[in-house]
Structure formats: structure tokens, C-alpha cells
């Protein structure tokens, strides 16, 4: 039985950009820790990055909205808000790419 080999090249896609944006948001939350509702915010960021959310982008959209609401209501540090906006922008690009058939 042959083994699956990883391709010898790596093509960056919008999905990897989304993953990177989530990672930067998580890092910003951890660096700002502790602040009001920081544990709750971190929990939901981890949930949005989970395999279940990646496989169900509608779930990710809902979690992203929840994260934004928690951050706004608790006046999260500016860096978190900037990272959150980047996640939102890239998420919208992903959804556009899916709608246009560029990614499945």
C-alpha cells in the first residue's frame, strides 16, 4: 500500500490566512491577560479555531460575532480589537471565495 506524500510545494490560500489571523487574535488575548472576561474570550477564540468550526464556517461566523460582542462590551484592549477586525475581514474574503467557487 503506497503512502500519501505531502506535495513538495506549499500554496498559501485564504484559509491559511484565516488560520493565521485567528492565531494572532489568540496571541493578543493571551498577552493582554487578565482583563475583564478574558478567560471567556479565550475560550471562544479556541472554539472558533477548533476543527468543528473550520468544517462548519457558519458556526465560525456565529462564534466570531459572539467574540466581537464580548470584546466590545468589555472594552477589550485595542490590539485585540484590531486583530478581531482582521479575522472578520479575512473571514469575509473566505466566504466570498466560496461563493465565487474559488474554494470548496
C-alpha positions as a LaTeX table, in Angstrom:
\begin{tabular}{lrrr}
\hline
Residue & $x$ (\AA) & $y$ (\AA) & $z$ (\AA) \\
\hline
Unk1 & 0.00 & 0.00 & 0.00 \\
Unk2 & 1.54 & 3.33 & $-1.02$ \\
Unk3 & 1.91 & 6.14 & 1.47 \\
Unk4 & 0.37 & 9.52 & 0.85 \\
Unk5 & 3.13 & 12.03 & 0.27 \\
Unk6 & 2.81 & 15.67 & 1.07 \\
Unk7 & 3.18 & 17.85 & $-2.04$ \\
Unk8 & 6.65 & 19.33 & $-2.39$ \\
Unk9 & 5.27 & 22.84 & $-2.65$ \\
Unk10 & 3.06 & 24.88 & $-0.39$ \\
Unk11 & 0.44 & 27.17 & $-1.84$ \\
Unk12 & $-0.81$ & 29.75 & 0.59 \\
Unk13 & $-4.56$ & 30.06 & 0.45 \\
Unk14 & $-7.05$ & 32.41 & 2.01 \\
Unk15 & $-7.84$ & 29.65 & 4.53 \\
Unk16 & $-4.28$ & 29.69 & 5.79 \\
Unk17 & $-4.58$ & 33.46 & 6.07 \\
Unk18 & $-7.69$ & 32.99 & 8.19 \\
Unk19 & $-5.89$ & 30.49 & 10.41 \\
Unk20 & $-3.03$ & 32.95 & 10.87 \\
Unk21 & $-5.41$ & 35.77 & 11.79 \\
Unk22 & $-7.09$ & 33.58 & 14.42 \\
Unk23 & $-3.67$ & 32.69 & 15.84 \\
Unk24 & $-2.72$ & 36.38 & 16.10 \\
Unk25 & $-6.01$ & 37.14 & 17.84 \\
Unk26 & $-5.43$ & 34.34 & 20.32 \\
Unk27 & $-1.90$ & 35.62 & 20.97 \\
Unk28 & $-3.24$ & 39.14 & 21.58 \\
Unk29 & $-5.77$ & 37.84 & 24.11 \\
Unk30 & $-3.11$ & 35.81 & 25.94 \\
Unk31 & $-0.69$ & 38.76 & 26.03 \\
Unk32 & $-3.36$ & 41.11 & 27.43 \\
Unk33 & $-4.45$ & 38.58 & 30.07 \\
Unk34 & $-6.02$ & 39.21 & 32.56 \\
Unk35 & $-8.74$ & 41.71 & 31.72 \\
Unk36 & $-12.49$ & 41.68 & 32.10 \\
Unk37 & $-13.90$ & 38.46 & 30.59 \\
Unk38 & $-10.50$ & 37.44 & 29.19 \\
Unk39 & $-11.00$ & 33.77 & 30.12 \\
Unk40 & $-14.37$ & 33.71 & 28.41 \\
Unk41 & $-12.95$ & 35.42 & 25.34 \\
Unk42 & $-10.05$ & 32.96 & 25.14 \\
Unk43 & $-12.45$ & 30.02 & 25.42 \\
Unk44 & $-14.49$ & 31.23 & 22.45 \\
Unk45 & $-11.41$ & 32.03 & 20.35 \\
Unk46 & $-10.24$ & 28.45 & 20.90 \\
Unk47 & $-13.71$ & 27.22 & 19.97 \\
Unk48 & $-13.63$ & 29.24 & 16.73 \\
Unk49 & $-10.27$ & 27.69 & 15.85 \\
Unk50 & $-11.48$ & 24.15 & 16.52 \\
Unk51 & $-11.83$ & 21.51 & 13.84 \\
Unk52 & $-15.62$ & 21.64 & 14.17 \\
Unk53 & $-15.68$ & 25.35 & 13.34 \\
Unk54 & $-13.28$ & 25.01 & 10.44 \\
Unk55 & $-15.54$ & 22.32 & 8.97 \\
Unk56 & $-18.67$ & 24.44 & 9.63 \\
Unk57 & $-17.99$ & 28.05 & 8.68 \\
Unk58 & $-21.49$ & 29.10 & 9.75 \\
Unk59 & $-20.57$ & 28.00 & 13.27 \\
Unk60 & $-17.35$ & 30.02 & 12.97 \\
Unk61 & $-19.36$ & 33.08 & 11.84 \\
Unk62 & $-21.61$ & 32.83 & 14.91 \\
Unk63 & $-18.64$ & 32.37 & 17.24 \\
Unk64 & $-16.87$ & 35.34 & 15.63 \\
Unk65 & $-19.91$ & 37.52 & 16.30 \\
Unk66 & $-20.04$ & 36.30 & 19.90 \\
Unk67 & $-16.33$ & 37.06 & 20.38 \\
Unk68 & $-16.78$ & 40.54 & 18.94 \\
Unk69 & $-19.73$ & 41.22 & 21.26 \\
Unk70 & $-17.77$ & 40.09 & 24.33 \\
Unk71 & $-14.77$ & 42.19 & 23.31 \\
Unk72 & $-16.83$ & 45.34 & 22.65 \\
Unk73 & $-18.94$ & 45.03 & 25.80 \\
Unk74 & $-15.86$ & 44.58 & 27.96 \\
Unk75 & $-13.74$ & 47.21 & 26.23 \\
Unk76 & $-11.02$ & 44.75 & 25.25 \\
Unk77 & $-7.57$ & 46.22 & 24.61 \\
Unk78 & $-7.04$ & 47.92 & 21.25 \\
Unk79 & $-4.71$ & 45.25 & 19.88 \\
Unk80 & $-7.41$ & 42.63 & 20.39 \\
Unk81 & $-9.93$ & 44.78 & 18.55 \\
Unk82 & $-7.50$ & 45.27 & 15.64 \\
Unk83 & $-6.83$ & 41.53 & 15.43 \\
Unk84 & $-10.53$ & 40.81 & 15.64 \\
Unk85 & $-11.19$ & 43.14 & 12.72 \\
Unk86 & $-8.52$ & 41.33 & 10.68 \\
Unk87 & $-10.16$ & 37.98 & 11.41 \\
Unk88 & $-13.54$ & 39.39 & 10.34 \\
Unk89 & $-12.14$ & 40.84 & 7.11 \\
Unk90 & $-10.38$ & 37.62 & 6.12 \\
Unk91 & $-13.42$ & 35.56 & 7.08 \\
Unk92 & $-15.50$ & 37.65 & 4.70 \\
Unk93 & $-12.90$ & 37.06 & 1.96 \\
Unk94 & $-13.17$ & 33.32 & 2.58 \\
Unk95 & $-16.94$ & 33.46 & 2.27 \\
Unk96 & $-16.64$ & 35.46 & $-0.98$ \\
Unk97 & $-14.16$ & 32.93 & $-2.36$ \\
Unk98 & $-16.55$ & 30.10 & $-1.53$ \\
Unk99 & $-19.48$ & 31.93 & $-3.15$ \\
Unk100 & $-17.42$ & 32.51 & $-6.31$ \\
Unk101 & $-16.37$ & 28.86 & $-6.42$ \\
Unk102 & $-12.68$ & 29.61 & $-5.90$ \\
Unk103 & $-12.50$ & 27.29 & $-2.90$ \\
Unk104 & $-14.76$ & 24.45 & $-1.86$ \\
\hline
\end{tabular}
